[in-house]
Amino acid sequence: MLALDYAKLRSNRLVENDPNVCHGMKSLDNDMILATSKCLFAAAAGNSSSILCKQRERQALLKIKQILIAHNSSVKVGSWVGENCCQWQGVGFDYVTGNIILLNIINPDPNICSTSGRICYDDGCYYNSRCLEIKDGSLDHNIFGSMITILQGLKYLTHLKLYGLIFGRESTRIMSFSKVIGTMTQLRYLNLSSVGLVGEILSQIGNLTNLQVLDLSNNFLQGNVPPQIGNLTNLQVLYLSDNNLEGNVPPQIGNLTNLQVLDLSNNQFDRELRIMRWASSLSNLQFLDLSNIDLSQLTVDAWRILSQLPSLSHLGLSGCNLKNNHLSHVFSNDSAIILNTLHYLDLSSNLLKNPLTILGNLSSLSFLDLSNNLLEGSVPGWLKNMRSLQVLNLARNGFSHVENDNKLSGEIPDFLGQLTEIEHLDISQNYIQGKVSLSHLGSLSKLSYLDMSYNNLSLDITSKWLPPFQLNTFRMTSCKINHSPQWLQTQTRIQDLDLSNTGISGKPHEWFINTTSLLRLNLSNNFLTGPLQKQLSLGQWDVDGSFIDLSSNQFSGPILLSFGKDYCGISSLQLNNNSLTGHIPSSLWNCTQLQILDLSRNKLSGLIPPWTSDQLLNLYVLRLQENQLGEVNSKEDSTILKNLCKLRDLNILDLQNNRLSGTIPNCWESSTLQVINLSSNNLSGVIPCSLGNISSLEYLHLSDNKLGGHIPSRLSNLTQLRLLNLGGNELAGAIPKWFDTSFSSLEVLRLPRNKFRGSVPKEL
């Protein structure tokens, strides 16, 4: 398998979204895929009604139906009635034995449980084979018991995936579950990633001798890996990453001679890992990830074992506290086998320095990540020999391109433009300076990802240039673009564009006339003009996670009133520091994924829409300050604030310097709010005592309003408060003495221009 396929394997858990990769084993042509939504194997036989499913398995399916209904699942189980479960939608069975072998019930992954999916083992690929997947749920005690019943009833399963199912980290439940798993000896594929497993890996795992894929990643497992894991001699894929495992990596792992994929990353292993004798017998190992494990004490012999793995093509060593001398034991030895087999090498987040000439022998690399190290001086010249590179990441180092005479040359090395296989190039956050010209980009026909951000670079390319590539991502933050980037019209596939703080001017919608694929757009801190409505008509803002930042420009006009009218998946909308007019469209409440909304420092007027926590349930930043909002009667304003105070995930609420009137409602319940700023409005009445319920509050600004009455004693509960500004109001009574004892974290207290009586307490 190609190294880049392994990169997908690590991030997607067995390449679940890549139609050309089959679990790190084999693949078959698409025309061999069998597709059906009901009783696959019975359909092949031609008569599903002639075979009845077994009663015990039917009862197990009814338990699953119970779980789905209990969780208000959107999965359709209306057909799950009657005696013959082989006719139920999403159920497959073996038409010879009548055993249930397929359940396709909850948004299955396309290459695992779907009716057109596939599962691959050493003897080939199977379609719709013996699969149970239940995803993204939370089990209470009673339903957990039903799950045990289900698993006991479906003893012919060979494929079990419970990814994302939360067991609640209750040890007794984990043990009972593990014991049941230990009896399912037909299993070939077991995925228990992200299910909340705690404690040690139980020895019962050693009973599953047919397993070929085992994924226990992203749990809370600790202690040693049991030696019984060495019984799984058919195992080809083993994920133990993202746990708290420590102590021994048992030498019995050396028994897994069929192992092709081994991921031990993000654990606390020690002892045997330093020696790694167990690795010497893994002649089929292609994928090895030891990232974020301290390997600084690894023995010389261990490094040499690593260098002699005959099939290794993917090696992850990110965050391992490595220095140059460690690498010399692996890559400077001319007899090292991996010099010829390695395609993927991740050395990011280590302590590596220039020169790294020992890597120059790896001419077969297609993926190299040296980001976040201590590399300084020029971009290494040995990179020009790596003509197979598809991914190169040099971000967050200290490169400056220093010539032999130690004078800054001000140019990116020309040889980067000769790496014609490059698809992904990241040189961001360095000290590189000079011009980026056609000599660097003109031959990179396969380029799809380019990030040159946070350097002292200027893009010196004419606006009429026709690039040979189609970019998916282009970022040049805080660099300089000398010409209007009209050539972006040719980039019809671009999804992520960041040209913030580059000095560009003009009307950007004219550059993107052919672009409809944008998902993330950042053009902030420039000199862009034109009506905002035309900019917001670009892109696919109905896609979850999309992002817009057009702040700090010179855009004018109203916000597109239909924005978000049908569906809006945008997570961040930042239009602050422009000259926008008109009302805030209420249709924004359809943006249920919205987390950040910043419309501050514009000329917006009218009402704040009556958003509720049911609509903007993910919103945690709301900035509307320095507008002209609130030119209505006090009763309506109070209703608006009453809705805002119930946004349960809100962290920052800033409405200062508007025209809000009425009272501050007494409805504050949030446990997440850290900043409230209602200063410089026309608010009256008293400070509501429910503000004291916000235990997380750190900054409270209520200055320059018309608030009266006393400072409520309930505010003494705000023990995290760092700033309290109540100046410029009509507050009366004495300044509370409890300020000193209750506000132990307070750094700034402002109370001027009020009607307090008496003297300032000595405690202050």
FILUM-337812 format. One record per residue (C-alpha): residue in one letter; x, y, z. Coordinates in steps of 0.001 Angstrom, whole numbers, plus 524288, in hexadecimal, padded with zeros to 5 digits. Example, Ala and Ser with C-alpha at 12.3 -4.5 7.8 and 13.67 -1.06 7.14 Angstrom:
# FILUM-337812
A8300C7EE6C81E78S835667FBDC81BE4
# end
This chain:
# FILUM-337812
M800008000080000L8048380DB47FD1EA80981815EC8085BL7FEFA820198062DD7F49C8159680781Y7FA5F81273814C4A7F972820C78186FK7EAF581FF2815A1L7EA488132D81D09R7EF968198F8295BS7E68782543828E1N7DA3B81E8982404R7DB49811CC82B84L7DD478078982113V7DAFC8109B8159FE7CC60810CF81793N7CA5481BAD80DA0D7D39F817AE802CCP7CD1D80F657F84DN7DA4280AE07F327V7DFAA805907FFE4C7DA837F9AC806E6H7DEAE7F9348153FG7ECF37F899811F1M7EB827EB7880B3CK7E5DC7E97B7FD92S7DBCC7EFF57F4E2L7D24C7EBA07EA5BD7CC6F7F25E7DE97N7C03B7FA867E0A0D7B8857F2427D700M7B94C7E7007E0A4I7B2437EE917EB49L7A4F27E8F57EE7DA79AE47F2FF7F28BT78DED7F0FB7F946S786B17F68180501K7806C7E9BA8094CC784CF7DBC180B91L790557DBA58024CF792E77CD3080221A784AB7C93C8019DA782BF7D22D7F5F0A78DBE7CB017EF3EA786787BE537F1B1G77A3B7C45C7EC0DN770937C1E07F718S7723A7C87880441S764DB7C47680929S767FB7B6058084BI7720C7B6D581341L76E717BB46820EEC7786D7C155829F9K77B637BA8B836A9Q7732F7BE9C8424DR77EB97C18D84B41E7849F7CAB184132R7776D7D11583EBFQ7769F7D42984D45A784187DA3B84CB3L77FBE7E3078418BL773E17E7408494AK77D0B7EB5085447I7846F7F3C084A8AK777897F9BB84649Q774DE7FCAA85499I781CE803EA855A3L77F1B80BD784961I771BE8100384E32A777218133885BC0H7812581C2D85572N77720822C184C85S77F3181E0D8411BS77C43822FA83377V77F1C8156882E12K7730A80F6A827ECV76F488029E82E5DG76111802E582A4ES762F87F68C8224FW767C57EF3082E4EV75ACB7E85A830B4G755F57DAA782E38E75C257CD6C8304DN765E77CD3582525C770D87D6AF82886C7779B7D31381BC8Q76DEE7DC2981517W771137E7A981DEEQ777E17F34481805G786817F38081A91V787257E52681E85G78F2D7DB258170FF790017CC888193DD796967C0678141DY78C847B9E280B61V792D47AC9D80DDFT792BE7ACA481CC7G788B87B74881F94N792057BE1C828F5I791F07CCF082A0EI79EF27D1AB824E5L79C427DFFA821A1L796467EB5E828D2N796927F871821F1I78F908016F82B3EI7962280E5282F18N79C65816CA824B5P7A65F80C548215ED7B3A080FB181BE2P7B3EC80D9C80D22N7BECB8039180CE6I7BB0C7FBC3818F8C7AC9D7F9BC81B5CS7A56E7FF8680FC7T79EC47F6C28060FS7A8F57FAC77FC20G7B4237F9DF805CCR7BF207F03480719I7C7507E99A8117FC7D4797E3E480DE8Y7DC547D8F8813F7D7E7E57D10580F9AD7DF667C82380751G7D8877D31480013C7CE077DD8880150Y7C0337DAE5805CEY7B4077E2FF803E8N7A9AF7E53180E65S7B0237DADE816B8R7AC057D841824C8C7ABB07E6398297AL7A5FA7ED368353EE7A8797FBB78367BI7A2A280486840D7K7A81A81221840C4D7A80B81E768490CG79F4181AA38544BS79F1681AAF86310L79A5280ECC86A66D7934280F5B8774EH793C3803928805DN787AD7FCA687B16I78B2A7FE8786CDDF798F27F9D386FA4G793407ED0E87465S78B9E7EC10867C6M798337EE0386055I79E387E25E86753T792467DA5A86365I793C07DEA585556L7A1EE7DABD854ACQ79F3A7CD8485AC3G794437CB2A85100L79C1B7CE7E844E2K7A6D07C47584677Y7A9A17C369837EBL7AE507D15E8369FT7BBBE7D2C2830A0H7BB8E7E19D83048L7B84B7EA1983C21K7B9BD7F8BC83C88L7B50F800AF84838Y7BCC980D0584529G7B85B818A084D55L7AF22810DB8560BI7B129815E0863E4F7B19A80BE686EDBG7B29D8163687964R7C017811E687E2BE7B9B3808EF88833S7C3487FDF388B0DT7B92F7F35688E06R7B26C7F5AD88121I7BF687F59187A04M7C3277E87F8800FS7B6227E21387CD5F7B6D17E75286F17S7C4D67E29686D4FK7C1147D4F2871E1V7B6417D455867BDI7BF907D91385D36G7C8E27CE4486140T7BEA27C41785D7CM7BC8D7C96E84FB6T7C7067C0FF849C5Q7C2207C2A583BBFL7C5FA7D0F883BA1R7CF857D54983143Y7CD837E3F4832B9L7CBB87EA7A8400EN7CB357F9418415FL7C93F7FE6984F3AS7CF4680BAA84CABS7CA0C81717854BDV7C0C080F2E85D35G7C5F98139786A67L7CD338072486E24V7D4518085C87B30G7DDC77FFDF882B2E7E6C77F5CA87CC8I7E5047EE5587027L7DF117E19E874F7S7E5997D4C5871CDQ7D90D7CFB486B5BI7DD477D6F885F32G7E6997CBAE85CE7N7DB047C29F85A28L7D7EF7C98284D52T7E1B97C1FD84549N7DAA87C4D183869L7DC567D37D839E2Q7E2F17DA6282EADV7DF6A7E86183283L7DF447ED55840ADD7DD167FBA484405L7DD187FFB08526FS7E1A580D9584FEAN7DD2B81A1885687N7D8B68145686370F7DD7F8151687188L7E4D780847871F5Q7F0828078487AFDG7FA707FDE988023N801857F3C9877F8V7FD2A7EDAD86B4AP7F9FC7DF8286F09P8031F7D518869A9Q7F7217CDA5864C0I7F6B97D72E8596CG8015D7CEAE853B6N7F6F87C42485167L7F1157CC4F8466DT7FA1B7C6E583C1CN7F0B67CA6383108L7F0DF7D8B9834CFQ7F4647E1FE829D8V7F0177EF2582F83L7F1D97F34F83DCEY7EE3B800C984308L7F14F8038F85163S7F39A8122884FB1D7EE6D81D4785830N7ED8C8162B8652BN7F57681678871C6L7FC758099586FC2E809898087587678G813ED7FEE187A8BN816827F38B87190V813A47F1AA86373P813587E2E28651CP81D537DB3C85D4EQ812027D28185904I80E807DD0584F0CG819BC7D71284798N810DD7CB3D84542L808277D39E83C81T80FF07D0B383051N804857D45682768L803AB7E1FA82D31Q803BF7ECB5822F9V7FECA7F85282ADCL803077FB82838DDD7FF5A8084D83F78L8043180A2784D7ES804668190984D1DN8004B8221185831N80306818C886377Q80CD4817FC86EA4F8145780BD486AC2D821BD8092A8709ER82B1D7FDC9872D7E829007F3D6867E7L8264A7FEB985E31R834148039F86083I8396A7F68385C26M82F567F323851ABR834057E53484FC2W825F27E17684D0CA826797E97384083S8311E7E13783A46S827837D67D83656L81D537DFA183056S822087DDDD82277N814C87E19181CA3L8136F7EE3D82454Q8109E7F98781B22F80ADA803C082452L811128074183179D80D32813188398EL81446815FA8465CS810D88247A846C2N8106882BC1853BAI817DD8212A85AEDD824EC82544860B4L82EFD81DE0858A2S83AC5825B385D0AQ83FB0819E3864D0L83DC48100A859EFT849C08075B858E1V852A98072A84D09D84EC67F8FC84AB5A840707FCD784AA0W842D88072B8403AR84A2E7FD2E8381EI83EE87F39483923L836337FE698341FS83F39800E8828ACQ83E8A7F29682478L82FBD7F0EF82394P82EA97EC2281585S820C47F09481269L81FE27FD5C81A09S81A938087A811C2H813E58112F81BF0L81B2B815E28281FG8152C81F95831B9L81EC28256483B8ES818418326683E9DG81A7E8381584C36C8245982DD28509DN82EE78371985600L838258332084B27K844FE839C3847D2N84DC08382D83C04N855FD82D878424CH84A1B824B4843D5L847558252883556S85554821F3831D9H8537E8141C83716V84862811FA82D74F84B458199582128S85A0B81B1582041N85C7A80C7281F40D85DF2808A5810EAS858E27FB0B81428A84C258005F819B6I8414E7F99781234I8375580445814C0L83F2C80DCD80C7AN838E180715800D9T82B77803C18066DL8279980FF580E03H81D91818D280774Y817B18200081320L81FC98266781DEAD81A4482F4382884L824C9835B2830F0S81CD3841908350BS81D7684784842BCN82AFD842908464CL8380C849278495EL83E72847C983C0FK84818851BC836BBN84EDB8544C829CFP8560284E2F82333L84DBB84206821B2T8557983C7781672I8532482EB881BAEL8456982FB48160AG84AB68324480879N84BA28239D805EAL83CD48220A806A3S83A9D824B87F84DS82E2281C7E7F7E6L826A1824CE801B6S81967829D17FD72F815EC82FCB80AC2L81F388377E8137AD81B1B83F8B81F4DL825CF8474A8263CS81CD1851B182BDBN81E5C8575583980N82CD68544083B31L838EB85CBB83D4AL83D5485D6C82F25E8440986A3382BB3G84B288702D82046S8485B86BFC81271V83E2B8626480DF1P84611855AC80D05G84C37853C77FFB9W84AF3844FC8005FL83C4F846897FE53K83ECF848A27EFCFN8421B83A257EEA5M834BA836117F3B9R82DDD836687E6A1S8230682D5C7EB7BL81E5F8368A7F646Q80FCC838E57F636V80E9D83EF2803CEL818EB847F8809AEN8168D84F058168FL821278584781B93A818258610A823A2R81B9C86744830BDN82A6B866CF82FD3G8348B8719D82E94F837C78710982029S83CD687DA581A52H84417878E480E29V851DA87CE6811E1E85C4C87CB980733N86A36877DB8094BD86EEB8859A80C38N8649D8867D81706K85D278914581039L84E848902380E9BS84BC088D248006AG83D518907B80148E839108855A7F876I83250878417F9C2P83B6186DD97F433D8382B86B4A7E5F4F8392885C967E7B6L82BFE85C7A7EEB7G8262785F9B7E17FQ82CAF853847DBDAL825C6849F57E4F5T81B84847817DAA6E8145183CCC7E236I81114846027ED79E802B1846887F122H803BF84C5B7FED1L80DD9856D68021FD80E1D85DCA80F4EI81922867588127ES8111286FF581B9EQ815D0876BE82813N8243987802824C3Y82D0D88393821A0I82DB388175812F8Q82D8F88DF280B09G82DDD892727FCFDK82511890677F143V81CF6884BE7ED60S81D4D8842C7DE90L819F287B467D338S826F3874507D503H821AF86EE47E1D1L813D886B897DDB5G813B586A7A7CEEFS8173085BF47CE47L80F55856EE7D9E7S804018518E7D204K7FF66848667DCEEL7FF36852937E7BBS7F277852C97EF7BY7F6BB8583A7FCD1L7FF96864187FE40D8021A86B2D80B21M80C70875EA80B8BS8064A87DA1816BFY80DBD885BB820BAN81A2F887C8818F4N81FB68943B8132FL81BF48900680584S815908970F7FA3EL80E028907C7EF52D81316896AD7E2E0I80A7B890677D88AT8029B897B67CE50S7F3E3897887CF7EK7F29F8911D7C206W7FACF885447C5B5L7F4B8877F47C2C4P7F96486E637CD44P7FC19860407C960F7F5A785B567D5E6Q7E87485B2F7DC99L7E9B785F157EADFN7E112859EA7F599T7E7C38623980016F7EF3C86EF77FE61R7F41D8769480A35M7FD0388251809DDT7F98F8891D816ADS801D78951281A1BC809A78947980D95K8089289E3E80272I8016389CDA7F59AN806398A6BB7EBA2H7FB7D8A5027E184S7ECEF8A2CA7E233P7EBB4893DB7E230Q7E300892C57D630W7E9068856C7D383L7E0B5880257DEAEQ7D59287FBD7D4C2T7DBFB8738C7CF50Q7DBEA86C847DC80T7CE7D8666E7DB88R7D10F85C127E5FCI7D630864D67F0C1Q7CFDA862747FE04D7D9018693F8079BL7DE07876D78043BD7E55387F8F80DE2L7EAD288C588089CS7E940893EF81547N7F25289F65817E5T7F87089F0680A56G7F57B8AD0880617I7EC438A9517FB16S7E1BB8B2BC7F672G7D6628B28B7ECFEK7C9F28AA8D7EC30P7CCB489C3E7EF33H7BFF9896E87E9AEE7C58489A1A7DC42W7D0D8890B97DEA7F7C824885577E26EI7BE52886357D77FN7C032877C07D456T7C210873347E257T7B6F786C377E942S7BEC1862D57F1A4L7C38586BFB7FC82L7C1CA866BE80A4BR7CB6C86F5B811B0L7CDD187D6780DA2N7D69288703814ECL7D9078943280E70S7D9F089C1781B07N7E2AC8A7DF81D6DN7E3748ACAA80F68F7DE248B7F480739L7D2FA8B0EC80091T7C6B58B8037FC4BG7B9908B54E7F649P7AC3A8B0D97FAEEL7ACCF8A613804FCQ7A16489ECD7FEF3K7A98D89AD37F337Q7B4518953C7FBC4L7AAC788D15803B3S7A4E8887477F758L7B1AE87FEC7F549G7B4E0872B17FAD8Q7ADBF86729800C5W7A95A86CD880DABD79F6C861F580F69V7AA98858818125DD7AD1985602820D2G7B9A585C58825B1S7BA72866CB81B2BF7C0DA8739B81F18I7C089881F781AC5D7C95788CF281F8EL7C818899B5817F6S7CB108A269823A2S7D2DF8AF1282357N7D0268B2E981549Q7C7A28BD3180EC7F7BBC98B51A80B0FS7AEC88BC1E80B0BG7A04F8B9B1809C7P797938B02681109I79A1F8A211814A9L793AC8990780AE8L785F3897BC81085S7844E889F480B48F791338857181128G78E50878E581887K7802F878DA81435D77FE686A9B81030Y78B3386496817A3C797FF86A1581C54G7A3158618082100I7AC7B86CAE82379S7B40686BF983048S7BA228799083064L7B5448864582A53Q7BDEC8923482C8CL7B9DD89EB682593N7BE8E8A87B82FC0N7C5798B55382CBBN7BE978B88782006S7B3F98C24181C2DL7A8518B92A81BFDT79AA18BEB581D2DG78CE38B99681ECDH787BA8AF388280AI78D7A8A27C82CDBP78603898078254DS77E0288F3682E1DS780C5884198248BL78DDB8827982B59W786AF87A1C83543N7872486F5A82AFFC795E086F2082CD5T794F2864E38376FQ7A37F861B98368AL7A75786FE7838FAQ7B1948715F843ABI7B6E587F168412AL7AEDC88AB983C85D7B5DF897CB83BF3L7AEB28A3388359BS7B4CE8ADAF83E32R7B9518BB3E83A00N7AFD88BD3082EC7K7A3BF8C5B382CE3L799718BB6082F1FS78C738BFB4834CCG77F5D8BA5F83908L77C868AED4841C7I785858A400845D4P77E5D897DF840C7P7777A88FF584B6CW780E58847984AD6T77EEF8796A85468S787AF86EBA859C0D78049864BB8519BQ7844986BD084533L792348701E84818L79571864F78512EN7A4068651184DADL7A676873C184E54Y7B16787780857AAV7B5B0884E8852A4L7ABF088FCB84F8FR7B1BF89D2E84CB1L7A8738A7ED8484BQ7AF098B39F84ECCE7B03F8C13C848E1N7A4558C1088401DQ7974B8C811840F4L78F2C8BCB9845A6G783708BE7184E7EE77BA58C9D78491BV76EF08C41D84E52N766CF8C4D485AA5S76BEC8BFB98678AK762C48B4108687EE767C48AE1F85BCAD775E58B09885F96S774078A96B86C59T76E8789DBB864E6I77A8689DA085C26L783CC89D23867B7K77B54892CA86E0CN77D81889FC86247L78C1A88C868622EC78DEC8895887080K7894087B8186DD8L7934F8782486376R798E786D4186BBFD7A63C86B9886527L7A95187A07863C6N7B6F487E0E8685DI7B78288C2D863C8L7AC1B895B3862AFD7AFFB8A36485E55L7A5338AD4685B66Q7AC0E8B9A88600BN7AA388C6DF85993N79CED8C4978535ER78F838CA8385616L789BA8BFCD85E6DS77FB78C43E86859G777118BDF18727CT77B648B59887DE4I785408AAAC87ED0P77CE889E7C880DBN77E9A8962688CFFC78055889588859EW78ED08864D88556E7919A877D3886FBS79D948753887E9CS7A90E86DBC88434T7B1CD870F68789CL7B14887FCB8771BQ7BE658864A8797BV7BC08893EA873F1I7AFE889C8F8747CN7B1108AA5586F21L7A4B38B2A286EF5S7AB9F8BFAC870E9S7A7DC8CC7186A38N7998D8C9AC867B9N78CFA8CF4886D80L78A108C42D876D9S782A18C76C88349G77D4C8C07A88F31V785DF8B8C48988FI791248AF5489707P78A628A204896E0C78E95899198A1E3S78E7288D4A898ABL79B4E892328930CG7A0F388C2389F53N79D3C87EBF899F7I7A7A287F9288F5BS7B2A48790E896CBS7BBB38797788AFBL7BAB28883D888F1E7C7C788F6988832Y7C45389C9B88210L7B7F58A453884F5H7B6378B19987E5CL7A9B88B91C8818AS7AF318C6FB88138D7A8E98D31987B44N79ABC8CF1887C5EK78FCB8D3BC88570L7902D8C8A888F36G78BBD8CBA589D18G789D48C4FB8AA1AH793FB8BDA18B1FDI79E928B4518AD86P798198A7118AFF1S79ED689E838BA01R79D1D892C28B0FAL7A880898048A8F2S7B1418934C8B3F9N7AFF1885C18ADD6L7B81688A258A22AT7C4E4885218A794Q7CB528849789A1CL7C8BD892FB8974AR7D4BE89A6889282L7CE6B8A73488E1AL7C2408AE27892FAN7BE6E8BB0888C8DL7B2228C18E891DDG7B62C8CFB888F9BG7AD4E8DA30889EAN7A0688D56188F8AE797238D98989A78L79AAD8CF1A8A457A798168D2968B28AG79AB88CD888C024A7A7D78C9DB8C5E3I7B2E18C3598BE89P7B2648B5408C385K7BD0B8B0F68CCE2W7BC988A3278C774F7C36E8A77C8BAF5D7D0AB8A4738C0D9T7CDA7896E98C61AS7C48D8922D8BB4AF7CC128973A8AF85S7D92D890E38B235S7DC58890AC8A39EL7D83489EC88A120E7E2648A6EA899FDV7DA6F8B2CB89588L7CF318B96489CDDR7C8B38C58D8971FL7BDB58CC7389E7DP7BEBC8DB0889ACER7B35C8E42A897CAN7A8FE8DDAB8A034K7A12F8E1CE8AC4EF7A7C38D98C8B69ER7A77D8DEA48C486G7B18C8DD498CF22S7C0098DAE08CDC5V7C7868D0C08C644P7C8DD8C4A38CEF6K7D6448C3058D4F8E7D63D8B5028CFEEL7D7E38BA778C230
# end
